[in-house]
Amino acid sequence: MWIALPVLDDIIDRTLREDLGGGDLTTEATVDAATQAVATAVARSPLVVCGGLVFRRAFERLEPSVRFEELVPDGTAVEKGAAIWRVHGSARALLMAERTALNLTQRMSGTATLAKTYRDALPAGSTTRLTDTRKTTPGLRVLERYAVRCGGAHNHRDSLGTAVLIKDNHIVAAGGILEAVTRARARAPHTTRIEVEVQSLTELETALTARADIIMLDNFALPALVEAVARAKGKALLEASGGITLATLADVARAGVDLISVGALTHSAKAADIALDLVLAG
């Protein structure tokens, strides 16, 4: 399982409370408690499916006995009109959890769709790894990072405690690249790679001298990327980051960098269009 259920249920419960803190006046007034229904999630536009478990648990948190059908596995690209998931159970529970289920899975499927779009823009046969960043929706990072993987891309560090990444402000606070890398190497666990951000070829040389394991090339123009690859070959992994778009992605990969990180995969993903069609159970 890609996420621990207590973690997922906490996210879902917080989201349900936003809608149901005062009950559901409309559903409780118009729908009999004994009414049973079937609800089907349908793609209203082409998308990459993501979030089946989230969809399921949103309904199970209100009615544990709800029956769930996964019609399309996560990570599958579908066309408009495709039926994705289906739930059977109390009509009241299906209506009350509908918005929570859709809000989360629309966001996840939109992120997966954008990740696939970027991944597909890489040159054929490219070995460059496309990754996300920590520019995620607060509280939803675990969902969005899973969505990135469903789209065929990769994850960067999970949190500040999972990797050493020395950014520009760390460099200022530490007194320079050499000082920052030296301190990190002395204090970080021996299993941890040291990554440092640089903004010029001069800073790249300093990072190489400091023996950084990974060097992030921040907002480098294409000619500088090519030169950086030539200088760092066999000495450090190179990550291109900053201002990289679908239009420039292929050229950046062809420059020979090992990694390309794109914050837009999560911070600029448009929610996918998914609807929930409900019918009474026969």
Secondary structure as UniProt FT lines:
FT   HELIX           5..20
FT   TURN            21..22
FT   HELIX           25..30
FT   TURN            33..34
FT   STRAND          36..43
FT   STRAND          47..48
FT   HELIX           52..60
FT   TURN            61..62
FT   TURN            64..65
FT   STRAND          67..70
FT   TURN            74..75
FT   STRAND          77..78
FT   TURN            80..81
FT   STRAND          83..90
FT   HELIX           91..120
FT   TURN            124..125
FT   STRAND          129..131
FT   TURN            138..139
FT   HELIX           141..150
FT   TURN            151..152
FT   TURN            160..161
FT   STRAND          164..166
FT   HELIX           168..174
FT   HELIX           177..187
FT   TURN            190..191
FT   STRAND          194..198
FT   HELIX           201..209
FT   TURN            210..211
FT   STRAND          214..218
FT   HELIX           222..232
FT   TURN            233..235
FT   STRAND          237..241
FT   HELIX           246..254
FT   TURN            255..256
FT   STRAND          259..261
FT   HELIX           264..267
FT   STRAND          274..280
//
